[in-house]
Amino acid sequence: MSDPILAIQEAREQARELGDPYVDVCFLATASAAGQPEVRAISLRDIDIAKGFALLISELSPKWQQLTTGSCSLHMLWTTVRRQYRVYGRFEPMEPERLQHYWDRKVHASRLLEHYYETFHPQSHPIASYDTLLEGIDALRQRYPHAETVPLAAALRGVYLYPTAIDVWHGSPADRLHDRHLYTRSETGWSSQSLVP
């Protein structure tokens, strides 16, 4: 495999054709300031051969603070095609027009939630109840009654995880002898090393 990102793109399309419910989901792993590991599912917006894995993250969220101060990794698992990937690298900013493209694809409530973070409470902040959230969303809905009226949230950031290493796992459920490789990127391209599964 000359480029593991291309292979991941192809596996994702196969998973999509097979109806994999998690084809647009990835798991972002970070560590808190105290060193506590944290993993959460987020939307995988796109996979770009040159730039990497596209994500949208609010700069008001704990994960954004963790991304800017420490290391992280991205995990994808598509069971329909028996593929698992762990991606390591660095984050690069997304172009404003690309961020706008992904914003335009968000549903109305999702756009309102981004504004809730800025207007009422940031992501992961304690609130009195779920009703508190809904009240804030309703107030924002009065201000922005339709999806197209909601402006791009100022705190929303688009980033690419530009991979420098990718751990690729091809499942073999019959015998558990999975095929696993570590791909490492250098200035001249990718190199591969087999790993014990």
C-alpha positions, -999 to +999 in steps of 0.1 A: +000+000+000+017+032-011-007+056+007-027+043+037-050+074+036-062+064+001-069+029+014-089+044+044-109+064+019-117+033-001-126+013+030-149+041+041-167+040+008-171+002+010-184+006+046-209+033+034-221+010+006-227-018+032-247+006+054-222+009+083-239+031+108-206+045+121-190+054+087-191+091+096-180+086+132-145+087+147-132+087+182-109+115+194-086+106+223-070+134+244-057+139+279-068+164+305-044+188+321-042+163+350-033+135+326-068+118+326-074+101+293-106+112+276-123+096+245-153+109+227-172+101+195-173+130+170-182+134+133-156+126+107-164+152+081-140+141+054-108+124+045-085+144+023-054+126+008-032+157+011-046+173+043-058+144+064-089+139+085-114+168+087-131+177+120-152+205+135-145+215+171-157+244+193-129+263+207-150+266+239-149+229+245-125+210+268-113+189+239-101+220+220-081+231+250-066+196+252-058+196+215-039+229+218-018+218+248-011+181+244-011+151+221-041+132+208-051+104+185-080+095+163-097+061+161-120+047+134-137+013+134-159+000+106-170-035+114-188-040+081-154-041+064-134-053+094-111-023+095-097-003+124-074+027+122-055+046+149-042+079+135-015+101+150-002+135+138-007+172+141-036+195+137-037+221+109-063+248+104-090+243+078-096+269+051-125+293+059-144+283+028-142+246+037-154+254+072-183+273+057-190+243+035-194+220+065-214+246+084-238+247+055-244+210+058-253+212+095-289+208+105-308+237+121-305+224+157-269+216+154-262+252+143-282+265+172-262+243+196-229+259+184-244+293+193-257+280+226-220+274+236-213+310+229-245+326+243-253+305+273-229+277+284-198+262+267-197+225+259-195+202+289-205+230+313-229+218+341-265+230+338-296+226+360-313+201+336-319+191+300-348+216+301-323+244+307-306+234+274-339+233+255-350+267+268-317+282+255-322+265+222-358+278+219-345+313+226-320+310+198-346+295+175-367+327+180-337+347+169-328+323+140-360+306+129-345+288+099-312+270+093-301+294+066-305+324+090-280+310+115-246+326+110-214+306+113-206+304+150-175+324+159-160+298+181-163+269+157-130+257+143-123+235+114-091+214+116-074+186+097-055+159+116-025+156+093-013+121+100+024+112+106+016+076+117-013+053+111-019+019+128-040-002+103-058-033+115-076-057+091-098-081+111-098-118+107-126-129+131-125-166+121-090-172+136-083-139+153-050-137+134-056-101+124-033-084+098-018-053+113+007-027+100+022+006+112+026+032+085+050+060+092+053+091+071+086+108+061+095+135+036+097+108+009+064+091+016+051+062+037+069+032+051+052+001+065+061-023+092+041-054+102+029-057+138+018-086+159-020-082+163 
